[in-house]
Amino acid sequence: MLVDVDLLTFYGGITETFSHSEVIFEEGDAPRFYYQIINGSVKLNHVDDDAKELIQSILYKGQSVCELLLFIDEKYPVNAVAISQECTIIKVPKSRFLMLLEEQQ
């Protein structure tokens, strides 16, 4: 889902910059924000009990990160980790993002 950054900002979005390997959210966390990549890239991964990593997806500029989970009562099944040297993400609190969707139909 690609949403105009100005609209996300209007609804309370704030930008954060993550460094390479910095965790954006962890598996098991409850979804509290809509995340959209402004610059850089993010990997969605799972690390098993033997410390083996399974990369499920790589996301790039303009893509949103696990937004489906904002609409269901489930925790993140993956970690989101910045993989570019500098990754800028805009995040909007869940309640404000749902308000955006309701008001901008």
Contact map, one row per residue, 1 for C-alpha under 8 A:
111000000000000000000000000000000000000000000000000000000000001100100000000000000000000000000000000000000
111100000000000000000000000000000001000000000000000000000000011100000000000000000000000000000000000000000
111110110000000000000000000000000000000000000000000000000000000000000000000000000000000000000000000000000
011111110000000000000000000000000000000000000000000000000000000000000000000000000000000000000000000000000
001111111000000000000000000000000000000000000000000000000000000000000000000000000000000001000000000000000
000111111100000000000000000000000000000000000000000000000000000000000000000000000000000000000000000000000
001111111110000000000000000000000000000000000000000000000000000000000000000000000000000000000000000000000
001111111111100000000000000000000000000000000000000000000000000000000000000000000000000001110000100000000
000011111111110000000000000000000000000000000000000000000000000000000000000000000000000000010000000000000
000001111111100000000000000000000000000000000000000000000000000000000000000000000000000000000000000000000
000000111111100000000000000000000000000000000000000000000000000000000000000000000000000000010001100100000
000000011111110000000000000000000000000000000000000000000000000000000000000000000000000000011001000000000
000000011111111000000000000000000000000000000000000000000000000000000000000000000000000001111000000000000
000000001001111100000000000000000000000000000000000000000000000000000000000000000000000001110000000000000
000000000000111110000000000000000000000000000000000000000000000000000000000000000000000111100000000000000
000000000000011111000000000000000000000000000000000000000000000000000000000000000000000111100000000000000
000000000000001111100000000000000000000000000000000000000000000000000000000000000000011110000000000000000
000000000000000111110111000000000000000000000000000000000000000000000000000000000100011110000000000000000
000000000000000011111100000000000000000000000000000000000000000000000000000000000111111000000000000000000
000000000000000001111100000000000000000000000000000000000000000000000000000000001111111000000000000000000
000000000000000000111110000000000000000000000000000000000000000000000000000000001110000000000000000000000
000000000000000001111111000000000000000000000000000000000000000000000000000000001110000000000000000000000
000000000000000001001111110000000000000000000000000000000000000000000000000000111100000000000000000000000
000000000000000001000111110000000000000000000000000000000000000000000000000000111100000000000000000000000
000000000000000000000011111010000000000000000000000000000000000000000000000000111000000000000000000000000
000000000000000000000011111110000000000000000000000000000000000000000000000101110000000000000000000000000
000000000000000000000000111110000000000000000100000000000000000000000000001111100000000000000000000000000
000000000000000000000000011111000000000000000000000000000000000000000000001111000000000000000000000000000
000000000000000000000000111111100000000000000000000000000000000000000000001100000000000000000000000000000
000000000000000000000000000111110000000000000000000000000000000000000000011100000000000000000000000000000
000000000000000000000000000011111000000000000000000000000000000000001100011100000000000000000100000000000
000000000000000000000000000001111100000000000000000000000000000000000100000000000000000000001100000000000
000000000000000000000000000000111110000000000000000000000000000000000100000000000000000000111100100000000
000000000000000000000000000000011111000000000000000000000000000110100100000000000000000000111100100000000
000000000000000000000000000000001111100000000000000000000000000111100000000000000000000011110000000000000
010000000000000000000000000000000111110000000000000000000000111110000000000000000000000011100000000000000
000000000000000000000000000000000011111110000000000000000001111110000000000000000000001111000000000000000
000000000000000000000000000000000001111100000000000000000000110000000000000000000000001111000000000000000
000000000000000000000000000000000000111110000000000000000001110000000000000000000000011110000000000000000
000000000000000000000000000000000000111111000000000000000001100000000000000000000111111100000000000000000
000000000000000000000000000000000000101111100000000000000111100000000000000000000111001000000000000000000
000000000000000000000000000000000000000111110000000000000111000000000000000000011111001000000000000000000
000000000000000000000000000000000000000011111000000000111110000000000000000000111110000000000000000000000
000000000000000000000000000000000000000001111100000000111110000000000000000001111000000000000000000000000
000000000000000000000000000000000000000000111110000011111000000000000000000001111000000000000000000000000
000000000000000000000000001000000000000000011111000011110000000000000000000011100000000000000000000000000
000000000000000000000000000000000000000000001111111111000000000000000000000000000000000000000000000000000
000000000000000000000000000000000000000000000111111111000000000000000000000000000000000000000000000000000
000000000000000000000000000000000000000000000011111100000000000000000000000000000000000000000000000000000
000000000000000000000000000000000000000000000011111100000000000000000000000000000000000000000000000000000
000000000000000000000000000000000000000000000011111110000000000000000000000000000000000000000000000000000
000000000000000000000000000000000000000000000011111111000000000000000000000000000000000000000000000000000
000000000000000000000000000000000000000000001111001111100000000000000000000000000000000000000000000000000
000000000000000000000000000000000000000000001111000111110000000000000000000000000000000000000000000000000
000000000000000000000000000000000000000000111100000011111100000000000000000000000000000000000000000000000
000000000000000000000000000000000000000000111100000001111100000000000000000000000000000000000000000000000
000000000000000000000000000000000000000000111000000000111110000000000000000000000000000000000000000000000
000000000000000000000000000000000000000011110000000000111111000000000000000000000000000000000000000000000
000000000000000000000000000000000000000011110000000000001111101110000000000000000000000000000000000000000
000000000000000000000000000000000000101111000000000000000111111000000000000000000000000000000000000000000
000000000000000000000000000000000001111110000000000000000011111000000000000000000000000000000000000000000
010000000000000000000000000000000001111000000000000000000001111100000000000000000000000000000000000000000
110000000000000000000000000000000001100000000000000000000011111110000000000000000000000000000000000000000
110000000000000000000000000000000111100000000000000000000010011111100000000000000000000000000000000000000
000000000000000000000000000000000111100000000000000000000010001111100000000000010000000000000000000000000
000000000000000000000000000000000010000000000000000000000000000111111100000100000000000000000000000000000
100000000000000000000000000000000110000000000000000000000000000111111110000000000000000000000000000000000
000000000000000000000000000000000000000000000000000000000000000001111111000000000000000000000000000000000
000000000000000000000000000000100000000000000000000000000000000001111111111100000000000000000000000000000
000000000000000000000000000000111100000000000000000000000000000001111111100000000000000000000100000000000
000000000000000000000000000000000000000000000000000000000000000000111111100000000000000000000000000000000
000000000000000000000000000000000000000000000000000000000000000000011111110000000000000000000000000000000
000000000000000000000000000000000000000000000000000000000000000000001111111000000000000000000000000000000
000000000000000000000000000001100000000000000000000000000000000000001001111100000000000000000000000000000
000000000000000000000000001111100000000000000000000000000000000000001000111110000000000000000000000000000
000000000000000000000000011111100000000000000000000000000000000001001000011111100000000000000000000000000
000000000000000000000000001100000000000000000100000000000000000000000000001111100000000000000000000000000
000000000000000000000000011100000000000000011100000000000000000000000000000111110000000000000000000000000
000000000000000000000011111000000000000000111100000000000000000000000000000111111000000000000000000000000
000000000000000000000011110000000000000001111000000000000000000010000000000001111100000000000000000000000
000000000000000000011111100000000000000001111000000000000000000000000000000000111110000000000000000000000
000000000000000001111111000000000000000111100000000000000000000000000000000000011111111000000000000000000
000000000000000000111100000000000000000111100000000000000000000000000000000000001111101000000000000000000
000000000000000000110000000000000000000111000000000000000000000000000000000000000111111000000000000000000
000000000000000000110000000000000000000100000000000000000000000000000000000000000111111000000000000000000
000000000000000011110000000000000000001100000000000000000000000000000000000000000101111100000000000000000
000000000000000011110000000000000000111111000000000000000000000000000000000000000111111110000000000000000
000000000000001111000000000000000000111100000000000000000000000000000000000000000000011111000000000000000
000000000000001111000000000000000011111000000000000000000000000000000000000000000000001111100000000000000
000010010000111100000000000000000011110000000000000000000000000000000000000000000000000111110000000000000
000000010000111100000000000000001111000000000000000000000000000000000000000000000000000011111000000000000
000000011011110000000000000000001110000000000000000000000000000000000000000000000000000001111101100000000
000000000001100000000000000000011100000000000000000000000000000000000000000000000000000000111111100000000
000000000000000000000000000000111100000000000000000000000000000000000100000000000000000000011111110000000
000000000000000000000000000000000000000000000000000000000000000000000000000000000000000000001111111000000
000000000011000000000000000000000000000000000000000000000000000000000000000000000000000000011111111100000
000000010010000000000000000000001100000000000000000000000000000000000000000000000000000000011111111110000
000000000000000000000000000000000000000000000000000000000000000000000000000000000000000000000111111111000
000000000000000000000000000000000000000000000000000000000000000000000000000000000000000000000011111111100
000000000010000000000000000000000000000000000000000000000000000000000000000000000000000000000001111111110
000000000000000000000000000000000000000000000000000000000000000000000000000000000000000000000000111111111
000000000000000000000000000000000000000000000000000000000000000000000000000000000000000000000000011111111
000000000000000000000000000000000000000000000000000000000000000000000000000000000000000000000000001111111
000000000000000000000000000000000000000000000000000000000000000000000000000000000000000000000000000111111
000000000000000000000000000000000000000000000000000000000000000000000000000000000000000000000000000011111
